[in-house]
Amino acid sequence: MKNIVILTGAGISAESGIKTFRDSDGLWENHKVTDVATPEAWQRDQELVLKFYNERRKQIRKAQPNNAHIALVELEKAFNVYIVTQNIDDLHERAGSSKVMHLHGEINQSRSSIDAKLVYKMTHHEIKIGELCELKSQLRPNIVWFGEDVPMIESAIPLMLQADVVIIIGTSLQVYPAAGLLDFVTQTTTIYNIDPNSVMESNDNNLIIIKQKAGVAVPNLVKQLLQDIQIRK
Ligand code: OAD
């Protein structure tokens, strides 16, 4: 089976009601990113950071996968599908995708603030001040903040190298190292980019830009890819 790697960003969850990062005057849910999503913010005001992510968790748990998340599951009938997402939500998993890698962490996990390897699944809604890991340090969200390492990138690179098709959905490709994953795609790989405001420029036949919302474009593309594979059989 052919390998399809799907790189997703905030835009795929926009139609599920979760705000993107760079579509609203540089503010994210009325906060400056530096006030809530950096190690410095955590040092300065743990309560504010926890409150911010507790609200995000509640919002994400109420949201539902949309047509784009759901359509991607269909691809698994005919391809090896790997989803590499920058999103911290679990909408790909809830739609039914089986292989999902989260580059920037997961909202439904907490972690030790002194040992990044101590990660815990969260069933409750909130992390509170005073909730400690087994090493007795305050729990924080298991999110990669600006300025922190992205350990999952090492596992994502081999997927990009082996991809026959890459589909990039709803990401501004402004954040590294995630955006740099495209440098590992081979020249014969077909790349699709679905984003109404795509900034990619196509001067070769292997890059196909679809300037539409994910909820419309992804189901259409999935249908087309499944039809193409039927015809070839
Ligand atoms: P951005 O907010 O930077 O980009 C979202 C992209 O989605 C934009 O290019 C929009 O045009 C596009 N978009 C909006 N609505 C869409 C729709 N309905 N269908 C398809 N595309 C749509 O979000 P990311 O690229 O995901 O990191 O941001 C990358 C990282 O920066 C995030 O993971 C987060 C952030 O700060 C951390 O929190 C570490």
Residues whose N, C-alpha, C, O or C-beta is under 5 A from the ligand:
A	BS01	OAD	G9 A10 G11 I12 A14 E15 T20 F21 R22 D23 Q86 N87 H104 V144 W145 F146 G170 T171 S172 L173 V175 I194 D195 P196 N197 Q212 K213 A214
